[in-house]
Amino acid sequence: MSFKDATPNKDVKSTVWIDDINLKTYGTASGLLGTDQFGRDIFSQLVYGSRVSLFVGLLSAVLSVVIGLAIGLLAGYIGGLSDEILMRSTDALLVLPGLPLLLVLIAVLGSSIFNLILLIGVLGWMGFARVVRSQVLSLKERPFIESAKAVGAGKFYIILHHILPNVVSLVYITLASAVPGAILSEAALSWLGLYDPSVMSWGRMLHDVQQQPRGFEMLWWMLPPGLCIAAVSVSFILLGYALDEILNPRLRVRR
């Protein structure tokens, strides 16, 4: 910065040349939702983080539903020793604490986005498998299953063409209900610092807030990701209730 004075006998005038300006603003002074302590736009993080959180939630839910469906169908229809082995394995996994187990496995395998999807999906199928198994045990005693056996249909043909169509409504309902749990699991892991450093998610935004001194007083930074997680979770839960009322004839309301 340099100054150049005018004629000294008159009012002083100065000409200022500024070579470089590096202003750092944060809070609500700039951007639609303001910026964080590092000058990053919060709205941009929120939009980009929605992709990651929904991506993790949807794929993890699909993976857990597929695994639970396969194990429930096999255990329920084949029965015998296969049923015993599959259900005892399911019971063993059910009693394990979910979040501490996730923390240990993420620490061992790494916190990449695909490891998160894999682990959340693999550790979330047990309850659905038991529901499918109980439904299959009821279905396989029906007359149309006995008729299919009488004409020589094989086990896997009966499972795919007769039993699966009768439990597919459970798939839709469970899929909608499993997404909030997966999103919350990803957010919890990211909040604890176990996130993929190459991507931004709602959980990582909350982690960045808590790393700041008195961060939880920065409401413009803390509330948007928290409200988005809550809103998306409630939306999928309500979607699951709606699908249950539509697809479950016992709950269907005739108007």
C-alpha positions in Angstrom: 0.0 0.0 0.0 1.4 3.4 -0.9 0.3 7.1 -0.4 0.8 10.1 -2.6 0.1 13.6 -1.0 -1.2 16.5 -3.0 -0.2 20.2 -2.6 0.8 20.7 1.1 -0.7 24.2 1.3 -4.3 23.0 0.7 -6.5 20.3 2.0 -4.6 17.1 2.1 -5.7 14.5 -0.4 -4.3 11.0 -0.7 -4.3 8.5 -3.5 -4.1 4.9 -2.2 -3.0 1.9 -4.3 -3.8 -1.5 -2.8 -1.8 -4.3 -4.2 -3.7 -7.2 -2.7 -6.8 -7.8 -0.6 -7.4 -11.1 1.3 -10.7 -10.7 3.3 -12.0 -13.6 5.2 -15.7 -13.6 6.0 -17.8 -16.2 7.7 -21.3 -16.4 9.2 -24.3 -15.0 7.4 -22.4 -12.1 5.8 -22.0 -14.0 2.6 -24.0 -16.7 0.7 -27.5 -18.0 0.9 -26.9 -19.8 4.3 -23.7 -18.1 5.1 -20.2 -19.6 5.3 -18.3 -21.6 7.8 -15.1 -20.7 9.6 -13.0 -21.6 6.6 -15.0 -19.4 4.2 -16.8 -22.3 2.5 -20.4 -21.8 1.4 -22.7 -23.8 3.6 -25.5 -24.1 1.0 -23.1 -25.6 -1.4 -21.9 -28.1 1.2 -25.5 -28.9 2.1 -26.5 -29.6 -1.6 -23.4 -31.7 -2.2 -23.7 -33.5 1.1 -27.3 -34.5 0.3 -26.0 -36.6 -2.6 -23.5 -38.5 -0.4 -26.0 -39.0 2.5 -28.8 -40.3 0.2 -26.3 -42.4 -1.8 -25.1 -44.1 1.4 -28.6 -44.5 2.8 -30.2 -45.9 -0.3 -27.4 -48.3 -1.3 -27.0 -49.6 2.3 -30.7 -50.1 2.6 -30.8 -52.0 -0.7 -27.9 -54.2 0.3 -29.4 -55.1 3.7 -32.8 -55.8 2.2 -31.3 -58.1 -0.4 -29.3 -60.1 2.1 -32.2 -60.3 4.5 -34.6 -61.4 1.8 -32.3 -64.2 0.5 -31.5 -65.6 4.0 -35.2 -65.4 5.1 -36.4 -67.1 2.0 -33.9 -69.9 2.2 -34.3 -70.4 6.0 -38.0 -70.4 5.9 -38.6 -72.6 2.9 -35.8 -75.2 3.0 -35.9 -75.5 6.8 -34.0 -78.3 8.7 -30.3 -77.8 9.4 -30.1 -74.9 7.0 -32.7 -73.0 8.9 -31.0 -73.8 12.2 -27.6 -72.5 11.0 -28.9 -69.4 9.3 -31.2 -68.4 12.3 -28.6 -69.1 14.9 -26.1 -66.9 12.9 -28.8 -64.2 12.7 -29.4 -64.4 16.4 -25.7 -64.1 17.1 -25.4 -61.0 15.0 -28.5 -59.4 16.5 -27.1 -59.4 20.0 -23.9 -57.5 18.9 -24.0 -53.8 19.5 -24.3 -52.1 16.1 -22.4 -48.8 16.5 -19.4 -50.1 18.5 -19.0 -52.9 15.9 -19.2 -50.4 13.1 -16.5 -48.2 14.8 -14.1 -51.2 15.1 -14.7 -52.4 11.5 -14.3 -48.9 10.0 -11.1 -48.4 12.0 -9.7 -51.7 10.6 -11.0 -51.5 7.0 -10.8 -47.7 6.4 -13.5 -45.0 6.2 -14.0 -44.9 2.4 -17.6 -44.3 1.3 -17.9 -47.8 -0.2 -16.7 -49.3 3.1 -19.4 -47.4 4.9 -22.1 -48.7 2.5 -20.8 -52.2 2.7 -20.6 -52.4 6.5 -23.9 -50.6 7.2 -25.7 -52.9 4.7 -24.0 -56.1 6.0 -24.9 -55.3 9.6 -28.5 -54.3 9.0 -30.3 -57.3 7.5 -31.0 -59.5 10.5 -34.4 -58.2 11.6 -35.7 -58.3 8.1 -34.5 -61.9 7.6 -36.5 -63.0 10.6 -39.7 -61.2 9.3 -39.3 -62.8 5.9 -38.7 -66.3 7.4 -41.9 -66.1 9.5 -43.9 -65.1 6.4 -42.4 -67.9 4.4 -43.2 -70.5 7.1 -46.9 -69.4 6.8 -46.9 -69.3 3.0 -45.4 -72.7 2.4 -48.3 -74.5 4.0 -50.8 -72.9 1.6 -52.6 -75.1 -0.9 -51.1 -73.4 -4.0 -47.6 -74.3 -2.7 -48.7 -77.9 -2.3 -50.2 -77.9 -5.8 -46.9 -76.6 -7.2 -45.0 -79.4 -5.4 -47.5 -82.0 -6.8 -46.8 -81.0 -10.4 -43.1 -81.4 -9.8 -41.9 -77.8 -9.3 -38.5 -77.5 -7.7 -37.6 -75.7 -4.5 -36.0 -72.7 -6.1 -38.8 -72.4 -8.7 -41.4 -72.3 -6.0 -39.4 -69.7 -4.0 -38.9 -67.4 -7.0 -42.3 -67.8 -8.7 -44.7 -68.4 -5.8 -43.3 -67.3 -2.5 -41.2 -64.2 -3.5 -44.2 -62.4 -5.1 -46.1 -62.8 -1.9 -43.4 -61.2 0.3 -42.4 -58.4 -2.1 -44.6 -55.9 -0.3 -42.4 -56.4 2.7 -39.4 -55.5 0.6 -40.8 -52.1 -0.3 -41.9 -51.3 3.2 -38.6 -52.4 4.8 -36.5 -50.6 2.1 -38.3 -47.3 2.9 -37.8 -47.9 6.6 -34.2 -48.9 6.4 -33.0 -45.7 4.6 -33.3 -43.4 7.7 -31.2 -45.8 9.8 -28.5 -46.0 7.2 -28.4 -42.2 6.9 -28.2 -41.8 10.7 -25.5 -44.4 10.9 -23.4 -42.5 8.3 -24.0 -39.2 10.1 -23.0 -40.7 13.5 -19.8 -42.2 12.1 -18.9 -38.9 10.3 -19.7 -36.9 13.4 -17.3 -39.1 15.3 -14.6 -38.3 12.7 -14.8 -41.6 10.7 -15.6 -40.1 7.3 -14.2 -40.3 3.9 -12.0 -37.1 3.6 -12.6 -36.9 -0.1 -16.4 -36.2 0.2 -18.7 -33.9 2.1 -21.8 -35.2 3.8 -24.3 -33.9 6.4 -22.5 -35.8 9.1 -19.2 -34.3 8.2 -20.7 -30.8 8.3 -21.8 -31.5 11.9 -18.3 -32.9 12.7 -16.7 -29.7 11.4 -19.1 -27.6 13.6 -18.2 -29.5 16.8 -14.5 -29.1 16.1 -14.8 -25.3 16.4 -14.6 -23.5 19.8 -18.2 -22.8 20.8 -19.3 -24.4 17.6 -22.7 -25.3 18.7 -23.5 -21.6 19.1 -23.0 -21.2 15.3 -26.6 -22.0 14.4 -26.3 -21.0 10.8 -23.8 -23.8 10.4 -25.2 -26.4 12.7 -29.0 -26.3 12.0 -29.1 -26.9 8.2 -27.5 -30.4 8.2 -29.3 -31.4 11.3 -32.6 -30.4 10.0 -32.0 -32.1 6.6 -31.1 -35.4 8.4 -34.3 -35.2 10.5 -36.5 -34.2 7.5 -35.2 -36.9 5.2 -35.5 -39.5 8.0 -39.1 -38.6 8.8 -39.9 -38.5 5.1 -38.8 -42.1 4.5 -40.5 -43.3 7.7 -43.8 -41.7 6.6 -43.3 -43.3 3.2 -42.9 -46.7 4.9 -46.1 -46.2 6.8 -47.9 -45.2 3.6 -46.7 -48.2 1.8 -47.7 -50.4 4.7 -51.2 -49.1 4.6 -51.4 -49.5 0.8 -49.8 -53.0 0.5 -51.1 -54.5 3.7 -54.7 -55.5 3.2 -55.4 -55.6 6.9 -54.5 -51.9 7.2 -56.0 -50.8 3.9 -58.8 -48.3 4.4 -61.7 -48.4 2.1 -63.2 -45.1 1.1 
